[in-house]
Amino acid sequence: MLAVLSACQTTEQTRDRVTAFFTEVTFGDNTSLVSEQQLNTRRVRRWQTAPTVAIQGAPSESQRQAVAESVTRISSATGLNVTLTDGSGDIIINFTDEREFVIRKNIAAGCYAHTRRRGDRIRSVEIKIGKRSDPETVWCLDHELMHAFGFFGHSHRLRSVMSASHHEVRLTDWDLMALRILYDPGVTEGDKWADIRPIALKYINREIE
C-alpha cells in the first residue's frame, strides 16, 4: 500500500492523505472543507454488538459466495462475530430484479443502503441491490456493507470501495484499516474525531511507516 502512496510524498503528506480518507468516509465527504471545530460536532455511528446478516431475493450462487466472503473479512477486521442467518437479520441484503432505484435528491442508483439508528447506534440496515452483472453487483455489495457498518461518507483519496473514481471491486486494505479503527475497543458510538484521533493515528502510522 505504502509504496503506491508515498512515491512523491513525504511521510507527513501521506499521513495527512490517509487521515483525510478516514475522516471523509466516517464523518462525511466534506470534512476537508470544514474546521476542526465543525468536524468535532460529528459523531461516530456504528454497531454496539455484532449484527446478523440475512440474504433475501434470488441471488446467484456467486453472489451468495460474495456475501459470505465479505462477512468473513468484515468479521476479521472488526472483531465482531458477524454471522449469516436465514430469514430476517439485523442487516438484510435484498437482491432484486430492479435495474436501478431512485434515492435521495432523485439520484438513480444500482444499489443503496437504508440505515435505522437509535441515537448513534445502528439498529438495522436494509441493502437493496439491483439486477446487474456480477462484478458490479459485488462492487455494490462491499460499498453498501461499508455504509452498513458505519461509513456514511465517500472519499476518492485512496483505492477504496468508497470511491466511485477508483472502481475497486472488493474491500481494499484501506477499507479494512478503516473498519479496524472504527471498531477498535477504545472507540464507541457517539465519539467525536477528537476522541478517536489518537487511535486512528496508531493504525495509520502502522500502515505508512
Secondary structure, DSSP 4 states (H G I P E B T S, - for coil): -HHHHHTTS-HHHHHHHHHHHHHHHHH-TTGGGS-HHHHTT----B-SSPPEEEEEE---HHHHHHHHHHHHHHHHHH----EEESS--SEEEEE-S-S-EEEGGGEEESEEEEEEEETTEEEEEEEEE-S--HHHHHHHHHHHHHHHTT------SSS-TT-TTT---S--HHHHHHHHHHTSTT--TT--HHHHHHHHHHHHHHHH-
